[in-house]
């Protein structure tokens, strides 16, 4: 938050008035005070430091108080600074004009010290409460964003987690229902991952998971999504992509993984992955479509690993 001490700017073209008002505040409050003898000088001051409150005279040569007030109200930087008019102009229409210009209060001269102080203190307190509320809201929003990020991200790899990609698939599926078309889903899994952990330790295993997420991400288009589905299993969603292209992408990923030499601490090794490719089929729904990708992956594992297996698709979706 900003400075603790309240800063009050007093604007009046009459120096005697500034002195009287300044003394009343000095004797009764611990506010920091600043003074300006014209609207122009007030703006020059406010450009340098923002007051918490402005006490504003109306009749001044040059820019008058109403103009100063409405200018401050229009500016986003200064619109929440409470402005109290302190003036000899006591006609009802002047008072109305003051409020219309954006003033929060209107005090006519000669004023009663105690009453004026109460009014000033009230608005200073309200301003402080608003500022605090705003700060708390900001903190709350930041905390909420953090929680949301944590809830939707796989902490090890930094990519979306299962819940996140499930949400995204639901969105893709409704888009397909509206506009037709389909999307590809690739379920893939690191071959013999347990052996990596057993041979080199879990730190190396974690490194491999991160490295794999990284390689896959680099080989995808911007609209594609990769998520850690669980353990050493990843799910990739390719929006608006038919199964042939899903297979092509998988083949490219399979090669990139196979070619990569992984280096962690003193170990140098390479790994392979097996891929099962399916598309979202409207009559099956998301879960059963994923199941088909999963079954294809299983087939790939059964028949030697390090390969891409395409699920059988009954109905060819067309765009
Ligand atoms: Mg004046």
Boltz pocket constraint, residues with backbone or C-beta under 6 A from the ligand:
constraints:
  - pocket:
      binder: B
      contacts: [[A, 12], [A, 13], [A, 14], [A, 57], [A, 58], [A, 59], [A, 60]]
      max_distance: 6.0
